[in-house]
Amino acid sequence: MTNIMASVQRYDVLLDDESPQALMNITIDESSLDNGLIYLFIFEGIDVDDNSLTTDFYSIIDGIVSGYSTKADQLQAIKDYNMQALNLIPTLNIDANSAITFQIIAWGDYDSVDVQEDYLDLVFTLDVEIDIVNSKGDFS
C-alpha cells in the first residue's frame, strides 16, 4: 500500500556534452513543510538505466524505520537517511554528457495533519534547489 499511496517525482540532471566535469549539490527546503508530509530522497546514481530505478519504496522505508519504536524516532531515521543521500551527491564528479538521477517520494501523514473534508485536495510545497559548479569549484 505504501508504494501505491506515494507521490513520486523523478529528476534527471544532465550535463551538456561540452560541459566541464562538475559537482552538484541538492538542497531540499523543508521550511515550508508542516506536519502533513513525509518524504524520502532516493539517489539512484549516475547514468542509470530506467529499468533499474527504485520502485519498492515500502521496503526502503521499512528498513529505515525498523528498530525504532516511536514515530518521532522513525521520522528522524528517515530524515537521517535523506541527509546521508543528499550529502553523498556533492562528493561525486559528474562528467560531460552524464546525468544524475534521483527521486523524491512523498506521503501524506494523516495522523499529523488536521484532516478536513477536502484532505484529498491538500497541496504541499517542497522546494528543491540544484547547484552545479565546476569540479574544481566550491559551493560556498
C-alpha positions as CSV (number, residue, x, y, z in Angstrom):
1,M,0.0,0.0,0.0
2,T,2.9,2.4,0.7
3,N,4.0,2.2,-2.9
4,I,0.5,2.9,-4.3
5,M,-0.1,5.9,-1.9
6,A,3.2,7.6,-2.7
7,S,3.6,10.7,-4.9
8,V,6.8,10.1,-6.9
9,Q,8.9,12.8,-8.6
10,R,11.9,11.7,-10.7
11,Y,14.7,14.2,-11.5
12,D,17.4,13.8,-14.2
13,V,20.1,16.4,-14.2
14,L,22.0,16.1,-17.5
15,L,25.3,17.9,-18.2
16,D,25.8,19.2,-21.7
17,D,28.3,17.2,-23.9
18,E,30.7,20.2,-23.7
19,S,30.4,20.8,-20.0
20,P,33.5,20.6,-17.8
21,Q,33.5,17.9,-15.1
22,A,31.1,19.2,-12.4
23,L,29.9,18.8,-8.8
24,M,26.3,19.0,-7.9
25,N,24.7,19.9,-4.6
26,I,21.0,19.4,-3.9
27,T,19.1,21.2,-1.2
28,I,15.6,20.5,-0.1
29,D,14.0,23.4,1.7
30,E,11.8,21.8,4.4
31,S,10.8,25.2,6.0
32,S,7.5,25.2,4.1
33,L,6.5,21.8,5.3
34,D,4.2,21.3,8.1
35,N,3.2,18.2,9.9
36,G,1.5,16.6,6.9
37,L,4.1,15.4,4.6
38,I,6.8,12.7,4.8
39,Y,9.3,12.4,2.0
40,L,12.1,10.1,1.1
41,F,15.1,11.1,-1.1
42,I,16.5,8.3,-3.2
43,F,19.7,9.0,-5.1
44,E,19.6,6.5,-8.0
45,G,23.1,7.2,-9.3
46,I,24.9,8.5,-12.4
47,D,23.7,7.4,-15.9
48,V,21.2,4.9,-14.5
49,D,19.1,2.7,-16.7
50,D,15.3,3.3,-16.5
51,N,14.8,-0.4,-15.6
52,S,17.0,-0.1,-12.5
53,L,15.0,2.7,-10.8
54,T,13.7,2.0,-7.3
55,T,10.0,1.2,-7.3
56,D,9.6,-0.7,-4.0
57,F,9.5,2.3,-1.6
58,Y,7.9,0.3,1.2
59,S,10.9,-2.0,1.6
60,I,13.2,1.0,1.9
61,I,11.0,2.7,4.5
62,D,10.6,-0.5,6.4
63,G,14.4,-1.0,6.5
64,I,15.0,2.6,7.7
65,V,12.4,2.6,10.5
66,S,12.8,-1.0,11.7
67,G,14.2,-1.0,15.2
68,Y,12.6,2.4,16.1
69,S,9.6,2.1,18.3
70,T,8.3,5.7,18.4
71,K,7.0,7.7,15.5
72,A,9.4,10.6,16.3
73,D,12.4,8.2,16.2
74,Q,11.2,6.8,12.9
75,L,10.7,10.2,11.3
76,Q,14.2,11.2,12.5
77,A,15.6,8.0,10.9
78,I,14.0,8.9,7.6
79,K,15.5,12.5,7.9
80,D,18.9,11.0,8.6
81,Y,18.6,8.7,5.6
82,N,17.7,11.6,3.4
83,M,20.6,13.7,4.6
84,Q,23.1,10.9,4.1
85,A,21.9,10.5,0.5
86,L,22.0,14.3,-0.1
87,N,25.4,14.6,1.4
88,L,26.8,11.9,-0.9
89,I,26.0,13.8,-4.1
90,P,28.4,16.8,-3.8
91,T,31.3,14.3,-3.4
92,L,30.8,12.9,-6.9
93,N,32.4,14.2,-10.1
94,I,29.9,14.3,-12.9
95,D,31.4,14.1,-16.4
96,A,30.1,15.8,-19.5
97,N,27.1,14.2,-21.1
98,S,26.3,12.4,-17.9
99,A,23.2,12.6,-15.7
100,I,22.4,12.1,-12.1
101,T,19.0,10.7,-11.3
102,F,17.1,11.0,-8.0
103,Q,13.6,10.5,-6.9
104,I,11.6,12.2,-4.1
105,I,8.8,10.1,-2.8
106,A,6.2,11.8,-0.6
107,W,3.4,10.5,1.6
108,G,0.7,12.3,3.5
109,D,0.9,11.9,7.2
110,Y,-2.7,11.8,8.1
111,D,-2.0,11.3,11.7
112,S,-0.3,14.7,11.9
113,V,-2.3,16.9,9.6
114,D,-5.6,18.5,10.6
115,V,-7.8,16.4,8.3
116,Q,-10.7,18.2,6.8
117,E,-13.3,17.2,4.3
118,D,-11.0,18.4,1.4
119,Y,-8.0,16.4,2.6
120,L,-7.6,14.8,-0.8
121,D,-7.1,18.3,-2.3
122,L,-4.4,19.5,0.1
123,V,-1.2,20.7,-1.6
124,F,2.2,20.7,-0.1
125,T,5.2,22.6,-1.5
126,L,8.7,21.1,-1.4
127,D,11.4,23.4,-2.9
128,V,14.3,21.6,-4.5
129,E,17.5,23.6,-5.3
130,I,20.2,22.1,-7.6
131,D,23.5,23.9,-7.6
132,I,26.2,22.9,-10.2
133,V,29.8,24.1,-10.1
134,N,33.0,23.2,-12.0
135,S,34.6,20.2,-10.3
136,K,37.5,22.5,-9.2
137,G,35.0,24.9,-7.7
138,D,33.3,25.2,-4.3
139,F,29.7,25.7,-3.3
140,S,30.5,28.5,-0.8
